[in-house]
Amino acid sequence: MIPIDKQKVQEQLSRLKGKQLYVHLETTNGAYASHHDQSFLSAGAFIRNAQLTFYQGSIKGDGPYRIGLESEIGWLYAEGLTDWVVDTKNRVLFAGHDKDGRLAIAFELSETPFPK
């Protein structure tokens, strides 16, 4: 993965607009926090292969970044994104890493389902 380039990401979002996509969205902080401080509330979310067609997508911020996708029934957004790549299967993969390089969020878009 490489640091996010807003212009290149926006180009990819424009390329995917109007297509039926599969979404992977995952957040975590518990794996890094709970074992250091038992009073820390661990929270996370995970969804894989949710289907979405969006008609407007944009990237905002100066880093870490926020990506929002607007569909006919509402919005999906992910924030805290720092890095990205288009992989060999043409999937657009985003991640948010903290200052120590630990993963905090993964946000991925694909025209084909992700493996279970």
KOLGU-127983 format. One record per residue (C-alpha): chain; residue in three letters; x, z, y; residue number from 0. Coordinates in pm, whole numbers, always signed. Example, Ala and Ser with C-alpha at 12.3 -4.5 7.8 and 13.67 -1.06 7.14 Angstrom:
<sites>
A|ala|+1230|+780|-450|0 .
A|ser|+1367|+714|-106|1 .
</sites>
This chain:
<sites>
A|met|+0|+0|+0|0 .
A|ile|+103|-59|+358|1 .
A|pro|-5|+96|+688|2 .
A|ile|-334|-40|+819|3 .
A|asp|-318|-339|+1053|4 .
A|lys|-654|-336|+1235|5 .
A|gln|-665|-711|+1297|6 .
A|lys|-592|-800|+934|7 .
A|val|-843|-546|+807|8 .
A|gln|-1109|-685|+1040|9 .
A|glu|-1036|-1033|+904|10 .
A|gln|-1095|-906|+549|11 .
A|leu|-1418|-733|+650|12 .
A|ser|-1538|-1058|+806|13 .
A|arg|-1450|-1244|+484|14 .
A|leu|-1661|-1002|+277|15 .
A|lys|-1962|-996|+512|16 .
A|gly|-2282|-1111|+341|17 .
A|lys|-2139|-1090|-11|18 .
A|gln|-2270|-858|-281|19 .
A|leu|-1990|-605|-326|20 .
A|tyr|-1905|-314|-549|21 .
A|val|-1792|-2|-366|22 .
A|his|-1569|+282|-476|23 .
A|leu|-1559|+580|-238|24 .
A|glu|-1387|+904|-322|25 .
A|thr|-1281|+1203|-116|26 .
A|thr|-1093|+1512|-218|27 .
A|asn|-922|+1814|-75|28 .
A|gly|-970|+2068|-351|29 .
A|ala|-685|+1959|-572|30 .
A|tyr|-440|+2045|-296|31 .
A|ala|-608|+2338|-126|32 .
A|ser|-780|+2573|-369|33 .
A|his|-474|+2681|-565|34 .
A|his|-297|+2781|-240|35 .
A|asp|-589|+2968|-82|36 .
A|gln|-873|+3088|-303|37 .
A|ser|-1100|+3131|+2|38 .
A|phe|-1069|+2760|+91|39 .
A|leu|-1385|+2563|+20|40 .
A|ser|-1307|+2266|-203|41 .
A|ala|-1521|+1963|-129|42 .
A|gly|-1521|+1608|-252|43 .
A|ala|-1737|+1305|-320|44 .
A|phe|-1716|+1023|-575|45 .
A|ile|-1919|+705|-618|46 .
A|arg|-1811|+401|-816|47 .
A|asn|-1966|+57|-849|48 .
A|ala|-2242|+115|-597|49 .
A|gln|-2363|-226|-485|50 .
A|leu|-2374|-314|-118|51 .
A|thr|-2419|-623|+95|52 .
A|phe|-2333|-563|+459|53 .
A|tyr|-2394|-781|+762|54 .
A|gln|-2166|-600|+1003|55 .
A|gly|-1833|-435|+928|56 .
A|ser|-1578|-294|+1167|57 .
A|ile|-1267|-81|+1185|58 .
A|lys|-1229|+172|+1466|59 .
A|gly|-974|+421|+1590|60 .
A|asp|-603|+436|+1658|61 .
A|gly|-506|+584|+1322|62 .
A|pro|-622|+735|+1103|63 .
A|tyr|-898|+475|+1105|64 .
A|arg|-1271|+462|+1036|65 .
A|ile|-1444|+168|+868|66 .
A|gly|-1820|+126|+896|67 .
A|leu|-2038|-120|+707|68 .
A|glu|-2395|-179|+823|69 .
A|ser|-2649|-305|+571|70 .
A|glu|-3021|-369|+603|71 .
A|ile|-3099|-18|+478|72 .
A|gly|-2833|+181|+663|73 .
A|trp|-2465|+255|+708|74 .
A|leu|-2169|+337|+488|75 .
A|tyr|-1853|+460|+651|76 .
A|ala|-1520|+609|+555|77 .
A|glu|-1280|+783|+789|78 .
A|gly|-927|+914|+766|79 .
A|leu|-790|+582|+638|80 .
A|thr|-418|+517|+681|81 .
A|asp|-310|+251|+429|82 .
A|trp|-445|-60|+260|83 .
A|val|-377|-358|+34|84 .
A|val|-553|-663|-105|85 .
A|asp|-462|-651|-473|86 .
A|thr|-409|-932|-725|87 .
A|lys|-782|-925|-812|88 .
A|asn|-870|-983|-444|89 .
A|arg|-1008|-630|-409|90 .
A|val|-962|-465|-70|91 .
A|leu|-831|-114|-125|92 .
A|phe|-800|+152|+145|93 .
A|ala|-658|+502|+125|94 .
A|gly|-611|+796|+354|95 .
A|his|-298|+1003|+301|96 .
A|asp|-213|+1329|+474|97 .
A|lys|+121|+1400|+641|98 .
A|asp|+266|+1497|+301|99 .
A|gly|+151|+1173|+138|100 .
A|arg|-133|+1330|-60|101 .
A|leu|-449|+1126|-112|102 .
A|ala|-753|+1250|+83|103 .
A|ile|-981|+945|+61|104 .
A|ala|-1005|+620|-133|105 .
A|phe|-1238|+340|-19|106 .
A|glu|-1241|+15|-214|107 .
A|leu|-1443|-307|-195|108 .
A|ser|-1465|-569|-470|109 .
A|glu|-1671|-874|-557|110 .
A|thr|-1652|-767|-924|111 .
A|pro|-1718|-424|-1075|112 .
A|phe|-1439|-170|-1092|113 .
A|pro|-1343|-45|-1440|114 .
A|lys|-1540|+257|-1557|115 .
</sites>
